[in-house]
Amino acid sequence: MNILHLTDFHFKTSLHNEFKQDAIVENIVNHIKKQNILIDYIFFTGDLVFSGTKSNDFTNAAEVLIDKLLSALNIPKDRFFICPGNHDVDRTKVSPAIISRIDNLKTNEELEAFVKKKDIDYQSSLSPLENYEHFAKQYFTTTNRFDTISFGYSSHIRTHLGKSVGVICLNTAWRAIGDLDEGNLIVPISYLQESLKLISKCDIKILLHHHPISQFKLYNQYTIEDLIHNNFNVSFSGHLHKNNTSVSYTSKDGILKLASAAALADNDGSKIGFTIVNINLDSFKVNATCYKYDAQDEIFYDTKPLELQIPIDSEKAKQNKFRQRLRALYSEELENADDLFLKGKKDKDNKGFIDLWTSPVISSKSAEEVKKQNSVKIVEVEQIIKSNVNFLIMGNDKCGKTSLLKKIQLICLEDYNHYERIPIYLDFKKIEKEEHLEGKFVKDLASYFQVNKAAVKDIMENETVMLLIDNMDFRDDENIKWLEGIVKSFSLAQIIICTDQNSGSKYQELKINTYSVKTLYFHSLKPKQLRELADKFYGSSEISKVEVINRINHIFGMLAIPFNFWSVSLFLWVFKDSRKDITNDVDLVDLYIESILEREKLIKNKGSFSFEKYKQYLAHLSKFLLDNNENAYSATSDNILEFTAKYLASNPRNDTDSATIWSYITDKGIIKEVENKRYAFRLNGVFEYFLAHYLKLDKEFRETVINDNNVYLSFKNELEMYAGSNRGDEDFVLKIFNKTKEIFAEINQAYLTENIDNALTQLDTGEIALHLEKNHTDLIRSVMSNEQLDDIEEVEESISTISIQDNCEVRLKRFLPIDQNNIVSLENSLYILGRVFKNADDITSTDLINEIFDYIIDTTVSWGYKLFQSFNSDNSGLSEEKNKMAALVKLMRQMLPIIVQSRISDMIGANNLQGIIKDKLHKLKTSKEESQFKKFILLYTLADIDLLKNHEYIKQSISDIKIPVLRYSILVKILYYYNFRTLEYSPSNKEKISKTLQGYFAEAGPKFNSKLYTKDSVSKTFQTLEKLKTVNAKLS
């Protein structure tokens, strides 16, 4: 029985398309005739037309394709079978409300009830396929009693060489609306059950459907899959033409599944082609050949024929049983992945590992190589699986190595028939390595797959296995031998090994038996992945998403927490799951520590050593390790155990022992081995957190840190966190305030009497406009603060030097003495006050709050004035170098307003200070000596805090600010917001705020330079920026 399989014709009505389509059909006919093959049946698996909107397109498509094929190949119409595809849908009739109702169905029972009720919503849901249905019933009018045509399916029985052939054409396009189809398609179970009854006695049962069953909703997919695999012998499908270069097949899961290349490409990357399938109805052997089209020479050429076997009887039963076991394993491993990732947390939206998964940043280049080469292409998970290459993937602790392997395992289990790899996950830390060669390994696999040992050996000898080795340790040669023994057990294997960066560093040119292994490296998550994760956690929750991204950027930068999947996800979890009113960043850090130490579990278990006791113990441990500065704040396990025993003995109520404490803090990842069997805190930020907690416990130590000018600056993170944890400690805030006043006494005395507005007015702005025209992005990057630069998205899918793995290991503090002549030293001193003031939001003295706020503004202006004057120094050297330096100095002087404003925004830009800032603006407006520079600072700090709510302050700045260099600064800020801050928002808010910013820029530009910033030039500027955004969006 010879079958011509065609799919995805995508007919369009136009002279060009008709000519092209006629030529393709003519070439198909000619090539088949040259093969001297007599076609018995034609199967067409959906997408006859490009759009189902016009009913005439179906008739015209039939004339161009179906009529010509039937006539030329001498095939009766009743041997042509067709099913609908997503392009056959009239999308103008799709009702979002009805689709929403269908999508909200959660079980097959609910789906069946909806179909059987046949209410107005169900009837309306049929409308988008009316044109197709009308065509099919008119064109294939039949009185054959073995034909049944309904909306959900058509059923046909034919006799071929004495054998009965049953063909079901299933409608998988009912829910197909074009967007978001994958994972949302459904077919009522009754459709398939009814159709199967009609062909139950046939010798061979064939299914035609357009979409892969893997694109169905899970609740529906599994039942549909079982019905298909258990009852049909062969299935033909389409839809995936962009991915298919030839016939795609699988015959290892109880059924032979065939998917052909598209019959007619539409300049979308599709492959033109058709397939001829010969089925021997006695032996069920199949010969399938795909014929691909050479568009340049306008001819079809043969590909290598495939010899296949349709599984029948015991083999079919065996394959279906194994397929069902793999599906059950998918559910089991998904639960394991959820437990691994969620660690007992309950998400209100029922989101799990799959929902929240974000692709890691993996590269073939190490961090050092990336630094030298500037950037390198990212390797996607799909590439790893499909490459048939063995990989050693190295990464730092908690970077997402286990999550990657679990994701690969789930992908292979979910779609085994596509990837044809049986995944086997092995955790090196947990497996009993010495016993696998004695049969335990085979026994364990038999239990895992629920087959006998003979079946396991068959898998080892004849199937392709995906070996996923986690936590591999290459530092011991015996471990290498174990790995080689495991790999040797399998005849066909793809190996993916994940190991710690240090553990596998010397094996970058690894070879296991005869297998060569390529090395890949984990890198920090980029802004793109951070936003993607936040989108998955928060969905349409706009405000919290923007807020948490900004907070994570600051906290991770401050505490050197690595931007990896685990750390970012944990912060997102605790922020979302907390019922507390999180008003400052330290609240978020507290929740992060609570999650690491599993505070809820400690409370639930009611152990003698509570969460608070662990916090106090770890605070004392941090001080103990701090005193071990000659060993980089580390100690041996014996030393830590000895310290712990003494600490516990100091309080007779500590009813536990040092071994239990040690086991808990190492198991939870607080402490880790660093080198030479010495242990330190895993993350520098966690070390600093507990030092901050120790500041609370030891007043003498706190006083020493504040008063010692040699150590004060090195404890800026600890002082900030102390203020956030002790928000009402007014005495502490006063001491930091007085300390800062001492440091800046001479500077404020020198500069507070100066009028910086006058200095800014005298700045030469003749060349400023040219900077904006030459390169908006480079200019903005040159003046934004580090915290604001964190918002910038690297648009290419490569790893820039900015995103190299952060140095998150515990590091020795740099004890830099306070230097009143050093700009950086002064900035750090001021930063400590700003952050302490921002976090200590429970102090109640109105006078003190206003005094400190005014002081921070005035002193930052003084600092800026000093910075401004420092740009005046002469530079010796060659004339060309002098010119370059002079240009740089000039640019930096022009950027001064933005530099100062950005620093203030970094320090005190918080929601809880908006009221104070607005009050200061009001007082400034009524002041006789109004400072435009201060107004600029306050207005744009409000815009930085909440652009959506406070963008009107930009408009106020355009009308109130007169100084040219400040007007220039307004343009730069608007472009910064437009290029980068708008990326944080949902599409609707993004569009709204982007249009508003364009209007502000059009208003502000002429006030700065009316000749340059005309209406036409402003319009062209934003057209160019939009084109760049479009290109960047495609790249990312």
N, C-alpha and C positions, 0 to 999 in steps of 0.2 A: 504494500500500500504506500504510494508516493504522495506526500503532502507538500504543497508549496506554502510556506509560512511567511506572511507579510505583516507588517505592523507600522503604525505611526506615519501614515501617508501625508497628513497635514495639508490637505488640499486648500489652495487659495485661488480666488477668482481674480486674475489679472493676466494680461497678454504675456508678460514675462514668465509668470509662474506656470501658465498653461503650456507654454512652449517647453519649459524645463520638465514639467510633469509628463507631457506626451513623450518626450525623448527618453525619460527614465523607463516608462512603461514599455515602450517599443524595445528598448535594450534588454529589459527583463525577458520579454517574449522571445526575442532573437537568441538570447543566451541559453534559455531553456531548450529551445528547439535544437540548438547546436549540440547540447548534451544528449540528445536523442532519448529524453526521459518523458514518459507519459505520466502526466500529473493526474491523480485520481481525485484529490480534494484540495481546496484552497482554504486555509485558515487565516483570518485577519483579526488581529488582537487589539483593536481599538485605535482611536484618533484618526478616523477616516478624513476628517476635515480639520482645519486649523482652528476654526471657531464655530461653535454650534449656534451662533446667533441667526444666521441666514438659512432658512430651510432649503433654498435652491442650491446651496453649496453641496448638500448631500447628494442631490440628483445629479449635479454636474460632476461630482467626484465619482459617482457610480459609472457615468458615461466614460470618463477618462480612464478609470482603473478597472473596475469590476467587469463592465461589459466587454472591454477590449481583451482582458485576460480570458474570460469565459469563451469568447468567440475564437480567439487565436489558439487557445489550448484545447478547444473542443470539450469543454466541461459543462455539464448541465448546471443550471442555477441552484438546484437543490443540493449541490455538493460544494457550495460556497457558504462558509459559516463565519459569522462576525459577532463581536461584542463591542460595547461602547467604551470609550476612553475619556480622560479628563478634558481633552480638547473638543470633544463632541458635545460638551455641556454649553448651554446658553447662559453665560454668566450674568447677563443683564437681568435674568429672572431669579437669580439667587437671592434669597431673603436672609440677611444677617440674623434676624430674630429667630427664624426657623433653624438655621444652622446652629445657633446658640442652644436652642432647645435639644437638637440632636446631640450636640457635643456634651450636654449635661447628663445624658443617659450614661449610667455607670455599670450596668450589667446587661447580659444578653436577655434576661427576663424583662427588664425595662424596655429594651429595644423591641422585643417581640410584642409587648403590650402596646407600644406606640404604633407599630405596623398594623396590628389586628384591629385597633380602634378605628383606623381610617378617618380620623377627624380632619378638620380643615387644614391643620398644619401639615399632616401627612400628605394630603392631596396637593397642597402647595409645594411640598418638597419634591414632587414628581415633575413640576413644570420645567425646570431647567433642561430636562432631557426630552421634552415633548417633540422637538424637531427631529431628533434622532429616532425616537420611537415611531413617529409618523412615517418616516422614510423606511424604516426596517419592515414595518407591517405592510406598507404598500409595495415595496420592491420584492420582498420575499413571500408574497401571497402564496399560500400552499393549502392543498386539501389533503396532504399526507397525514394520515392518522397517527403517524409516529413523530410528528412535529408539534411541539407546544411552545407558544410564544407568550410571555408575560413580561411585566416591567423588570422583575428581578433577575430573570434568566430566560433563555430559550433552550429547549431540549430537542434533540434530534437522534433518530436511530436509522442507520443505514446498514446494508448488507454488502460485504466485500469478500469475494472468494469463499462464500459459504460461512463467513464469520460475521456476527453482529457487532456493529461499531456504534457505541453510544457517545454522543458529543453534547456537552453542556457549555453554553456560552453565558458566563456569569457577568452580571452588571456590578462592577466594583466602583463605578463613577457616580453613584448616588450622592455621596457626601463630598465629591471632588469639586472644590471651588477655586482651585488654582493656587492660592496662597495657603501655606500651613496644612497641606494635605497629608504630608508624611507623618505617620503616627496618629492620625485622626480618622482614617477611613474605616468604614464598617459595612458589613453585609448581614442582613437578618439571617439567622441560622435556618429559619424555616424555608428560605429561598433554596438553599443548598440541599436541605433534607427532602423537599418536594421534588426537586430535579433528580436526585439520586434514585428515588423510588421509580421514576419513569424509565431509567436505564439499568435497573438493578440486575436484569438477566443478560445483559450484553457481555460478549466475550472480551471486549476491551473497552475501557471507559476513559474518555479524553475530556479534559477541561480546558476551555479558553477563557482567559481573564487578562485584563490590561495591566493592573497594578500588582507589584510583588506583595505577597501576603505580609511580608515584614513591615509594610507601611500601614497596617491596620492597628487600631487601638488594641492594647494588650488583652483586655477582657474578651474581646471579640476574636482577636487573632488566633489564640490558642485553640479555641473550639473549631474555628474554620479550618485551621491547619490540620487538626486531627481528622476532620471529615474528609478533607482532600487527600491527605497522605494515606489514610486507611482504605479509601474507596476508589480512588482513581489510579490509573496506571501511568498516564502521561499528562502533563500540563504544558500549555503554550502561553507565553505572556509577552508583553511589550513594555513600553514606557521608559525603560532605562537606556534608551538609544544613545544618549550622550556618553555613557560609560562603556558601551559594548562596541568592540571593534570586529567581533565575529559572533557566532552563535555561543550563547552562554548556557551551560548545562550543569546539572548535578543529578546523580543517580544513587546517592548513598543514604538517603533518608526515606526509603519506602516508596519512592515515586521518581520517575524521570521527568525533570523539569527543563524546558527549553525556552530560551528567550532570544529572539532574533534581533539583528541590527535594524535600524529604522529604514523603511522603504524609500523615504525621501527626506533628506536633510533640509534644514531651513536656516543655514548659516549660523547655527547655534552650537557647533562643535559635534553635531550628530554624524554618524557614519551611515552612508547609504548602502543598503544591502538587502538580500533576502536569503532564506534558508530552504533547502529541500531535504525533507526527512523521509527516509524509507523505513517502514516498520514491517518486520516479518511477523505475521499474526500467529505463526505456529511456535517459533522459538522466542519471540519477543525481543529479538536482537534488532538494534537500530543503527542505521548509518545516516549521519547528518553532515551536510556540507553547506557552509556559508559562502555566498558569492558576494564579493565586495566590489564597489564601483570606483573606477578611476575617472574622476571628473574631467581631468585634462584630456585624456584620450577617449572619453565617453564610451568605455567598455567595462564589462564585468570580468572579474578574474576569479579563479577557484582558490579556495583555501584548503588546507589539509582536512580530509574527511575524518569525522569522529566515529569510532566504532563503540557503541554503547549497549548496555543491557538493561532492559526494564526489569526492576526487581519484582519477583512474583513468589507466591506461596510462602514457604518458610523463610526465604531470604527477605521478602517484603515485611513479614512479621518481625523478623530479627532487626531489620533496619528501623522500623517504626518504633520498636521498643527502645532501641538505643537513642533515637531522636527524642522520644518522650523523656528519657532519662537526662539527656543534655538540657532539655527545657526545664526539668525539675531542678537540675544543678544550677541553672541560671537563676532561678528564684532563690535557692539556698545561698548562692554566692552573692547575690544582690543584698540579701539580708546581712550577710557577713560584712559586705562593703559598707552598708548603712551603719552597722555597729562600729566598724573601724572609724568611719568618718564622723558619725554623729555622737558616738560615745554616750549613748543613753539619752541624748537631748531629744525633745519632742518638738517638731516644727509645726506651727499652727497651720501652715498651708500643706502639710503632709509631703514636703519636699525631702527627697533623699539623695543618695550618692549620685545617681544618674542625673537628676534634675539640677544639681548644683555643680556637677563636674565642669571644670574649665581646663582646656588644653594647657599643659605646662610649656614652659619655654625651654626647648631642648635643641642643642646645636652639636654639630660635629667638631666644633672648636672649643677649646678650654677658655676660661676667663682670661688667661694670659695671652692666648692667641688672639682673642677678640680685641684685647687692648691694643695689640700691634696692628691688627687689620682693620680696626674701626668698627666693622659690622660683619655679620655673617647670617646666612639664611637659617630660619627655624625649621626643624624637622617635625612634621606633624605625626600624630599617633597612627593615622591611617597609612602613612608611608612606611612606618616601622613594621606594621603587620603585613602589608602587601609586598614588601621588598624582597622577601625570601633571603634576607641577610641576617646573620647572627649579630647581636649587639651586646656590648658591655656598656651599661649606662651608669655613669658616676655622678654623684651629687652630695651636697652637704646634708647634714642631719635635718630631718623633718622637711625636706624639699618636695616630697610627694612621690618618692620612689615606689612605695607600696601601693599608693593610689593608682599610679600609672599601670602597674602590673595587674591590679584588680580590674581596671578599666579594659585592658586588653583581653583578660580572661572573659569578662562579660560580653565583649563584642564577639569573640569567637564562639561562645556558647549560644548567644542569641541568634546568630546567623551562620551556623555551622555549614549549611549547604552552600553558602556563598564563599566563605573563606577556606572551608575544607581543612581546618586545623583543629585538632582536639587539644584544648588548653589544659596543661597540668601545672598548677601553682605549687611551688615548694618553698617553704620558709626555712632557710639554712639554720637559723637560730633554734628552731623547734624540732627539726627532723632528727631521728635517731640514725646517725650517719653510719655507724658500724654494722648495722643489721641489714641494710638493703640488699646486699649481694646474697644473703642467705634466704631470700624469698619473702621477707617482710614487705619489701617495696611492692612486689607483685601482688601480695595479699591485700595491702592497703589500697592499691589501685582497683582491684576487683571489688572491694567493699565500696569504694567511692563511686564507681560507675555501675555497681550492682550487676556485674557479670561474673562468669566463672574465670578461673585462672587461664584457661585455654583462650578465652576471648581477649583477655589482657595481653597475652603473648601475641595474638593476632594483631592487636592494635600496635604493639611494639614493633612488629615485623613489617606490617603492611600499610599502616596509616601514617599520615603526616601529623606529628605532634608539636604543639607549641609549648616548649619547656620554659616556664617562667620562674626563675630562681631569684628569690628575694634575700636581702641581707647577707649576701655572699662575702666571706672574709678570705682574702687572698694572702694573708700574712703568714699562713702556715701551709707548708707543702702538702701535708696530709689532707687539707681541705681541697687542694687542687686534684689530688688523686680521687677523692670522693666525687667531685664534679665530673671528672673524666669517666668514672664508673657509671654514673647516672646517664650521661650522654651516650655511652657505649650500649646501654640497654635498648636504645631505639635505633631502628634502621633509618627512619626519615624524621628529622627533627629540625625545627627552627628554634634557636636558643636566644632568650633575652634575659640577661643577668643584670640585676641592680645591686650596686654596692656603694659603700661610703667612699667619698672622695679620697680619703687617706688610705682606706683599706685596699683599694684597687689601683692606686696611682702608678705602681711599678709594672702593672700588667696592661699597659695601653696597647701593646702589640700582642694580644692574647691569641693563642691557638689551642683549641680543645680537641684532642685526637686529630681528626682530619678536618675539623671545622675551623675556618678562619672567623675571627670576631672583630667587628668594627666598633670603635669607641665613640660614645656620645656623652654629652655633659648637660646637666641641669643648670639653668641660670635663674636669676631672680625673675619674678613675675613683672611684666611691664604694665604701664598704665592701661593698656587695652585689656589685659586679663583682669586687672583690678576692677575696672568698670564692668566687665562681663560678669565677674563674680557678684558684684554688688547688684547688678540687674537681676541675677538669678535669685538672690536672697530677698531683695526688696521689691522686685517687680515694678509696679506703678507708684510705689510709695516715694514720691519725688524728694521731699524735703529730707527725710531721714537718710536717703541714699547719698545725696550730695554731702550732707553733714558728716556721715561716717567715712566717706572717701577722704575728705579733708582731714579728719581726725587721724585716720590711719596713716596718711602721708606724714603728718607731724610726729605722731608717736613713734612710728617705725624709724623715722629719721633721727629723732631725739635719742631713742634707746638702742639704735642699731639692731633692731629686730629684722630678721631676714624677710624679704618680700617673697615668701614661698606659699604654696597652696595651703599648707597646714596652718601657718601663723595667721595669714589673712582670713582664712575661713573661720578660725577660732574667734578672731576679733569680730567678724561679721555676726557670728552666732551669739556671742555674749551681748553684743549691742542690741540685736534684734530681740533676743529672748528675755532681756532684763526688764523687770517691771519698775526699776528705779528711774528717777528723773536724772538722767545723765547730763549734768550741766558743765562738767569740765573733763579734760582728757584723762585726768588721773582716775576719775570714776571708771573709765573704760579699761585702764590698766589694772585697776583693782579687780574688775570682773574677769579679766584675762588670767590673772593669778588664781582667782577662785576656781576658774575652769581647769587650769593646769593641775591644781592640787585636789580637784574634785571635791569641793567644799560640801556640796549636797550629799555626796556619798558618805563623807565623814560624819555629817549630822545624822543621816539616816542610820548608820551603823552604831552610833552612840559609843564610839571608842573612847578610851581614857585619854587619848591625845587628840584634842580637838583641832579644828582648822586654825583657830586663833593661836593655839599653842605652837602649831607648825610655823605660823607666820613669825612668832616671836623667836622660835628656835632658829629659823633661817636668817632672821635679822642678826642674831648673835653669830651665826656661822659666817655671814658675809663680813662682819667685822673681824672675825678670827682670820679669815682668808686675806682680808685687806692688810692685816698686819704681817702676812707672809709675802710681802711685796718682792722679796728677792727671788721668789719662785712663781712670779706672775700670778699672784693671788690663787695659788693652787696648793694642795697638800696630798699626801698619800692617804689611802683609805684607813690605814692604821692610825694616822694622826687625827683624822676626822672622827673616827670611832672613839678615840681617847678623849677628844674635845667634847663629843656628844655625851659620853658617860659622865664627865664632870658636870656638864650643863644639866643633865637630868638629875644628878645627885644634889644639885643646889636647891631643888624643890622636892620634898618628900611626897608631894601629890602627883608627881610624874610617874604614873603606874605603867611604864613601858621600858624597853631596853634599847640600847644604841643600835643593835643589829636590826631591829624592827624599823627604827627611824631611817637608818641607812637604806634598807630595802625599799622603803616607800619613796624617798626622794630620788633615788636612782631610777626606780620603776616609772615614776611620773615625769622623768626627763628634766628634773630641776638641776641635778648634778650629772656630769659625765666625765669619762676619762679623757684627758687631753694628750698627755705624752709621758713616757717613763713611769707609767702606773701612778700618775698623779691625777687628782680630780679637781675640777673647778665648776663654777656655775656654767650651765650650758650656754646661756645668752648673757651678753654684757648688760643688756637692758634689765634683765631679771636680777642680776647682781646689784645694779644700781637701785632697783626698786626696794630690795631688802636693806640696802644701806640707808635709804631714805626712811625706812621703817625704824632702823636702829637710831636714827637721829631723834625720833620721837621717844624712844626708850631711854636714851642716854643724853641728858641735858648738857652735861659737861662736854661730851663729844660734839654736840651741836654748836655750843659756844665756841669751841676750838675752830671748827670749820668756818664759822662766820668771821671770827676775829683774825685768823691767820691769813695774811695777804698772799702767802705763797701757795696756799691750797684752795682758797675761796673759789676761784674760777673753775677749777677742775671738778667741783661739786655742784655745778649749775643744774644738772638734771635731778640730782637728789634733792636740792633745795626747792626746785619746782614741784616735785612730787610730794615733798613734805607739806608744802603749802596746800596742795590739793587734797591731801588726806587729813589736814588739820585746818580747815578753812576759817575757823573762828579764832585762830591764834594771833590776836592783834599784836601782842608783844613781839612775836617773831617777825611779822610784817614791818613793824617799826624799826627793828634792828637792821633788817635788810635795807629799808628806806634810808636810815641814818648812815649806813655803810656806803650806800650809793652817793649820798650827798657829800660825804667826805672825799670820795674818789673824784667827783665832778666839781668840787668847790672852786678850784682855780679856773676851770674851763668855763663854768657858768658865769663866774665873775668877769671873765674876759669877753664872752660873747653875748650874754643876755642883754647887754645894753646896745648891742649892734642891731640894726634894722635889716633883717635878711631880705625883706621885701625889696628894699632899695638895691641890695646887691644883686638880686635876681632880675630886677628891672634893667640893670646895666649890662646884662649878658647879651652878647652878640647872637642874634637868632637868624642871621642872614642865610646860613647854610642848613639850618635845622630841617626845613621841609624836604630837602634832598634826601636826607636819611630815610624818611618815611617812604619816599618813592623808590629808593634803591632796593631796600630789602626790609619789609615790615617785620618778618619773623626774626631775622637776625638782630634787629634793633630791640625788639621786645625781649628776646633771650638775654641780651646784654645788660638789661636793667632790672629784670625781675629778681626777687629774692629766691633763695633756695627752696623755700616752702612752696612758692608759687610755681617755680619751675617743675615741681613734682606733678603739677597738673598737666604738663605738656605731653601729648601723645606722640610717640615715635611712629610715624605713619607707615613706614616700610616694615614688612614682616622680617625684620632683622634685629639683631641685638646690638644696640649702640654701646659705646663705652660707659655711658651713664648708667646702664642697667646691669653692669657686672655685679656678681654676688657681693653683697655688703659684707664688711668685716664685722661679723656679729659675735665673734669669739670674745671672751673676757680679755681685756687689754689693760696694760698699765696706764694709770692716769698720768697726764702731763701736768706736772706742777709748775704752772707759769705764774710768776709774781705779777701783781697788778702794776701796770705801767701807764701813768697818766699821759704819756706822750705817744702811746701806741693806739692807733685807731681801733684795731681789732680787740685789744684788751679793754678799751673803753666800751666798745659795742657789747662785749660779753657781760660786762658789769651791769650795763643798762638792761640787757636782755633778762638777767636774773631778776631784777626788780619788776620788769614788765610781766614776766610769767608768774612770779609769786603773787603780784597784785591781781592778775587775771584769775588765778586759781583760788585765792583766799576770799571767796565771795560771801562768806558768812560774817565778816567783820561789819559792825553796825555803825561805826562812827562816820557820820556824813562828812564832817569836816576833814577827817583823815582821808577818806575816799577821794574827795575832791582835790585835796592837797596833793596826793600822790599822782592822780590822773594829770593834773596840770603840770606837775613836775616832770612826768614822763614825756609829755608833749614838748614842753620848753627845753628840756635837756636833750631830747633827740634832735631838736632843731639846732641846739648848740653843737652837738656832735656832728651834725650835718654841715654846720658852718665851718667847723674845724676841718672836716673832710674836704669841703669846698676850697679852703685856703691851702690845704696840702697839695692841691693840684697845680699850685702856682710855682712849685720849685723848679729850678733850672735843671736841665739834663745835659751832661757832658757827653761828647762822642761825635760821631760823624754827622755831617749836615743832614743826610737823608734820614738817619736815625732820629735826629732832633725833630725833623719835620713830622715823622710818624708819631713820636711821643707827644708833640704839640697837638696833633690832631686828636690823639687819644684823650689828652687832658681836656681839650675843648669839649669833646663828646661827654666825658664824665661830669664836667661842670654843668652841661646842659641836662644831664640825667639826674642831677642831684635831687630835685623835688620827688621824683619817683623812687629813688633809693631810700630817702628818708621816710616817705609815706609807706613804702613796703615794709620797712623795719618796724614801724609803729603798728601796722596791720598784723604783722607776725606776732608781736608782743601782746597786744591788747584787743585784737580783733575777735571779739566773742559776743554771742547773743546777749549775754547778761550785762554787757556794757553799752548796749545801743541807747538805752535811755539817757545815760550820762553824756554820751557823745552828742545826742540831739539837744540836750540842755546846754552843752557848751556852744553849739552852733547858734542857739538862740541868744545866748549872752554875748557871743562874738559879734552878732549882727547889731546889737544895741550899743556896742563898745565904741568909744570915740576913736580908739586906735585899733581899728579892725585890721588883722593880718590876713592878707589873701593866701599866704602860704599855709597858715594854720587852718584856714577854711578849706583849702584844697585837701589837706591831710585828713580832716574830719569827714568831709563829704565822701572821699573815696575809701576811707576805712569802713564807712557804713555800706558802701556798694560792695566792698570785698566780703563783708560778713554775710550779706544776703542780696545777691544781685537781682533776683526776681522781685523781691518786695521793695528794695531800696534804689531801683534804677532811676527813679525821679530825681534823686540827688545829683545824678550826672547832669541832668537838664539844668538844675539850679547852678551847678558849677559853670556851665556854658554861659549863662547870663551874668553871673556875679564876678567871675575871674577875668581880670583885664591884663595881667602881666604876661607878655608874649611867651616866655619860657614855660609858664604854667599852662597856657593854652596849648602849647605843644605837648605838654605832659598829659593833658586831657585826651588828645588824639591817641597817644600811645596807650593809655589805659583803656580807651574804647576798643582799640584794635586787639589788645590783650584779651579783653572779655569776649570779643567776637570770635577770635581764633581758638581760644582754649576753654574758657569758662562755659560757653554754650554747649560744649561736648558733654557736660555733666547732666544735662536735662533730657526729659522725655521729648519725643519728636514734636509734640504740640507746643510745649513750653519753649523748646529750642527755636522753633520757627517764630514764635511770638517775640521772644527777647532779641533774636537776631534782627528782625525788622525794626524793632525799637532802637537798637544800637546803630543800625545803618542810618536811621533818621537823625540820631544824635551826632553822628560823624558828619553827616551832610550839613548840619547846623553849625558844628564847631569848626570845621575845616576853613570856611571862608573868613571866620573871625580871626584865625591865625594867619592865613595867607590867601586873600581873595582871588589873586591871579592864578595861583596854582590849584586851589581846591574849588574848581568850578563844579556845577551840577553834573556836567558830562564826565569830568575826570573822577569825581567821587563814584559815579555809577560804574565806570570802567574798573575802578579799584575793587569794588565788591563783586563785580562779575568775575574778575580774575581770581579773587579769593574763593568764590563759590566753585569755580572750575577746579581749583587746587583741592578743595574739600572733597569734591566728587571723585577725583583721582585717588586721593588718599583713602577714601572710604572703600574703594574697590581694592586698593592694595592691602588694606587691613581686614 
